[in-house]
């Protein structure tokens, strides 16, 4: 294993030239931000945070986070106004205003993706006014213990998570953040010990670096139904692992179990998704024999951390409506770039006209049940006693066609999430079966559809 880890580290660790380049660009950005504060006569200062500041960035990462710290007594409206003024002064025409909890500016600068984020310089993390106010405290906490040896272990951890497909806390990914990787390495002491420990994780595992909760059950109650609970050492009211989906939690645990049984570079550098041709996609859809629908529409102009939760809400709503109508939804997914897609795969597109409606058991009065259906125009047969003793009516199904159920649900766009619902209300199109191949003229869509149709844990792709 040592030789594998050494070779991986050599490949992912920034070279001295890489680090020098980042340090120069970061210093220039800090200088420009402080100069902008002085020019605009704004009481604020710049601070470099994140992996770029802690030397835990992968060679493939090109991100720089500059936080603009304001006095905590400044009103929120003024922080937003002054913060954007400073950020715009730095970014100029290259900047793009984004909005999460409050506005910030992104830009490309000398080959790096830069975030300029206003926040409060809060003395106590427990008294933050917005989520981003914790980041300077994270920076101070991590730098207290992070040695160069531990930084290397963080790089191995990040690349492992990237390889197995669960790195990134953004809501599009729902995985492990860089800060969480740093905390896990600190807790376990090395990448190998983390793999060993995570192999035994169960849902609702609690990791509490500062022992903020004397009893782990208290943390489990506080963060109910969250797969991994890692208490933020600078704010005990926050779970650093809150973004992690059960799917990504399970993927990481399985990856650790498999890696412990047999280490390999394929966990760090898996084979890419096999991109199917249009003909292969059509053949695969036909071979599956299922009913596949793809709802396509123009995505709303919001950041991914706003868009993806709403896409998943719309996905859940459509799945629920189809399930309640009697259809078996085998799998579903969402994706967005230049267009947004909600993919739904059903066992069958149509159901029989007749459906079974089961009533109460023999021990319960059934008068209302019988009266409700006895003279119904939708009745085929009933009432009669079934094998379990419950009364049964056989009734005509209201919507045996899944496409009509889907269309009705899409018309009720208010249930699909605010921005996504508004976008769908303006225009959408349903692609069914082989029609989906038309969407695959877009190479990014083709990659998404290919990944869906050939889905496999990344480290197994080499043997498929």
N, C-alpha and C positions, 0 to 999 in steps of 0.2 A: 504493500500500500504506500509506503514511504516514497518509492520511486515515482509512482503515479501522481501523488500529491506534489512532489517537487516539480514534475514536468508541467502540471496544471498551473502551479503558482508562477512558474517562469513565463508562462504564456499569458496570464491575466494580470500580472502585477505591472503597473506603470514603470517604464524605464526612468532613469534619472533625467533624461531629456524630456520625457512626458511630464514629469513632476515640475521641472523647471518652467516648462511652457505654461502649465496650469497656474503655477504660483505667480508668474508674471501677469497673466491675464486677470487673475483674481485681484492682485494688488492694484492693477489699473482700474478695475471696476470699483473697488473700495475707494480709491482716490477720487474717481469721478463722482461717486455718490456723495462723499463728504464735501466735495467742491460744490456740488449742486445744492446741498443743504446750506452752505455758506452763502452762495450766490442768491438764493431765494430767502435768506434770513430766516431759516427754519431750524428750530432747536431739535436736531435729530442726529444720529450717527449710524454709520454702516457697520455691519458685522458679517463676516463670512461664516456660514454654518453648513451642516451636512457633511457628506463623505469627502468633499473637496477640502474641507477644513481639517478633517481628521485623518487624511491619508488612507482612507478605506474605500477609495473609488477604483473600480475595475478599469482596465485599459480601454475597454469598449465604451465606457460611460463618458459622456461629454456634458455634464451638468454642473452648473455653478449657481448656488443659492446665496443671494445677498439680501440680508434682512436690514430694514431701515428702522432703527429703534427710536421710539418717541417716549416722552415722559408719560407716566401712567395717569397723571391727572388731566391729560388732554382729552377733551370730549371726543367721542367716537366719530362724529361727523367731521371734525377737524383732522383726526388721524387719517381718515379716508381722503379728504381733500388735499391735505399737505403731502401725504404719502404718494398719491398719484402725481402730484406736481413734481416731486423729486424724481420719481421713477420716469416720468415723461421727459424730464430734462436730461436724464442719463441716456434713455433709449432713443429719443428723437423719433424720427419717422420709422425706424426699425421696430419700434415697440408695438405690442398688441395688448390691449387691456383685457384682462380676464376677471372673472368674478367667481369666488367660491364662498367663503364666509364673509369676506369683504374684498374689495378690488385689489388687484396687483397687476404687474406688467411683465410680460415675457418678451424676450428678443433673442436673436442670433448675434453673437459677438465673437469674431475671430475663431470661428469653428466650434463654439460652445453654445449650448442652450442655457440661457440665463433667466432666472426668476428674480425680480425685484419686488420684495414683499414687505409692506409696512406692518409693524407690530408694536406692541407696548413693551417698554423695558421694565417689566414687572419684577419687583424685589422678591416676592414669594410666589412660586409656581401655583400654589393653592388659590391664589387670588387673580388668576389670569382673566382677561376680558375677552379673549378670543383664542381659538385653538392654536394658532401660530405663535402665540406668546410663549409657549413652552420651548420652542426650538432653541433659543439662546441658552436656556437652562440645560437642555439635552447636550448642547455643545460643551458646556462647562463640566457636566457630569462625566461624559465619556472621556474627555481629555485627561481627567484625573487618574484614570487607571490604564488607559490604552497604551501599551508598549508597542514597539515595532513588531515584536513577535506575535502579539495578539492581533495586530492589524493584518498580518499575513493570514492568520486563521480566519479573520472576517472575510478576506478576499476569497478564500477557498469556499467558505459558507455561501457567499453571494453567488459565486459561479455555479455551485452545486444546485442552489435553488433556481437559478436562471436556467440551467440545463434541464431540470426536471419540470420546469414550467410553473413555478409558484413564487417567483420573485417579483415584488412590486406591490405596494399597498394601495395604489390607485384603484378606484372602484371598478375600473374596467377589468383589472386582474384579480383583485380580492386576495392578494397574497401577502408575503412577508416583506416588511419595509427594511431599508438599510439599517435604521436605528434598532429595529428588532434583532437583526442579525448580530449587531454589535453587543446587545444585551445578552443574547443567547450564548455567544462565544465567551463573554465575561463570566456568565453563570457556570458554564460547563468547563471552561478552561482551554478548550481547543476544539477544532472542527471534528476530530475523531471522537472525542468524548461526547460532543453534541449528537453525532450520529448514533452512538451507543445509547445515549439517554432517550433520544426522540424515538428510537425503535420501540420503546415501551410506552409511549404516550397513549393515553386514552382521551376521548372527548372530555372537555372541561378540566384538562390538566392545568394546574396552577404553578406558576413560577413567580416568586416574589423576592426580587433581589435585596430589598431593604427590610424584608419581613414586616411590611406595613400592616399585614393582617395576621394576628397571632394564630388564628384558626383558618386553614384553607377553605373550609366550608363557608366561611363568611364571604370570602372572595367569590366563591361559586354562586352564592345567592345574589351578590352585587352584580355579577356579570353572567346572568342566567342564559343558558343556551348558546354560549360562545365556545367554540371548539378548543381554543387555546387562550388561556388567561395569563398574561405577563404584566404584572403590575408595574406601572411607570414609576421608576425610583424618584422622579422629581414631582410626581402628582399621583398619589395613591387612588384618586377617584377615576383614573383612566386605565383602560386595558390597552396596551400597545398592540396586542394581537386582535383588536376588535374587527379589523377589516377582513380577516382571514375567513374564507368560506369553508364549509365542511369538506367540500370537494378538494380544495387545495391543502387543507389539513391532512386529509387521508392520503393524498398524493405524496406529500412530504414524508409522512410516517412510513408508507410503503417503500419509498425510495431509500430511506435510511435502513430499513430492514433488508432490502435487497443488496444495498451497498455493503452492509456489514457481512453478508454471506459471501460476497464476491466483488471486490472493488474493481472499477473499470473507468476509463476515461469517458465512456459513453454516457455516464451520469452527468458529466460536466459539459460534454460536447456531443449531444445526440445527433443522429442523422436528421436532416431537415424533413419537414412534412413533404410527402410525395405529391407533387402537383399533378393532378389528373388532367388529361385533355378533355375537351368538350365531349368527344365520343365516349371516353371512359366514364365520365360523369353520367351520361345518359344510360350507358350499359349498367352501371352500378345501381342507379335509381330503379331501373327495370328489374334487375336481379333481386333487389331488396323486396320488391313486391308490396311496398307500403304506399300510403298516400302522403306525399310531401307537399307542404304549402310554404311559400315564402312571401311575407308581406313586405313590400318595398315602398319607401317614401323618403322625401328629403328631410334630413335630420334638422332639428332646431339648432340655432346658433348659440349653444351653451357649451361650457367646458365638459370634458369627458366625465369628471366626477359628479356632474349633475345629470348628464345624458344617460349614462349606463344604469344607474339605479332606476330611472324611469323606464328605460327599455326593458329591464327585468320585471318591473311592475306590470308593464303591458303584456309581457310574455306570460307571467303568472295568471293574469286576468284571462287571457285567451285560453290557456291550458285549462283553467278552472271551468270556463264556460263550455268548452268542448267535453270535458269530463262529466259535468253535470248533465249534458245532453246524451251521455251514454257512450261516448267515443273513448277509445284507449289511446292516450297520447304517449308514444313510446319514448320520445326524446324531443328536446327543443333547444334553441340557442338564439343568441342575438349578436349583432355585429354592426359596426358603423364606421364609415369614413366619408366619402363623398355622398353616399346614400346610406340609409339605415335599413337593416333587415331584421325581421323576426321569423325564424325558421321553426316550423312545426311538423313533426312526423307522426302520423297516425297509423294504427294497425290496418284500418280500412276507411275509405272515404264515405261509404254509405252503410247504413244499418237497416235491418229488416223493418218493415212498417209496423210490426207488432212488437210490443214490449211487455214485460211482466211487471205488474205492480203488486207488491206483496203487502198484505195488511197485518193486523195484530194477531198474536197467538190465540189459541182457543180460550185461554183464561181471562181474556180482556173483552169487554163489550165492543161490538163492531158496528153498531147501528149507524153512526155517522159515516164510517168508511163505506158501508154498503150504499147508503143514500147518495153519497157523493158520486158514485160511479155506475149505479144500477141502470139508470136511464141515459147515460152519457152516449152521445153520438159517436164517440171514439171507442166504444166498447166492442171488442171482438167476442170475448167469452168471460164468464164469471158472474157471480162469485162461485168459487169452489175451493175445497180444502186441499192444500198441497201436502207433500210427503211429510213436512215438518209440523203439520197441523195449522199452519197459518192460512188465512183466507187469501185468495188470489183473484185478481182481475187481469185479463189480457186486453191491453188498450192500444189504440193507434198512436204511434210515436209522432210527436208534433213536428220535429225536424230530423228526418232520417238522413239528410244531406249535410255533411260536415262543412262544406263551403258556405252554405246558407247560415249555419250557426256562426261561423267565423265572420261573415259579412255583417250580421246583426250585432255582434260584439264590437266590431270596429266602428259601427255607427254610433255606439254609446261611448264616444271618445273621452268623455269626462272621467271614466274609470281607468284610463290608461296612463295616468300621470300627466301633470299640467302641460309641460312643453311638448312631450311626445303626442299627447292627445290632440293638442292644437295643430301640430304638424300633420297628423293623420286626417284631421277634419278637413284640411285644405286639399289634400290629394294623396292617394295611395293606390297601389296595384297589387293584386294577388297573383303570384306565379304558381302554377300547379304542375306537379310531376315534371315531365320533360321540358316544360316551359322554362324551368329554372336554368336550363343550359344557356338561354338567351342572356341571363344576367352575367354569365361567366366570360363574356367578352371583356369585362373589367378584370384585369389580372388579380387584383386584390380580392375581389369577390370569388374568383376561381380558387384562390388559395384557401379562403374561408370554407367554401363548400367542400374542397378536397380534404381539408383537415376534419371536417364533420363526418364525411363518409368513410374516412380511414382512421378514425380516432384511435389512439393507442398511447399508453404511457410512454413518454419520450425515450426512455432508456431501453425500451424493447423494440424501437423502430429498426435497429440494426439487424434484428433477427426475423423481421416480418417480410 
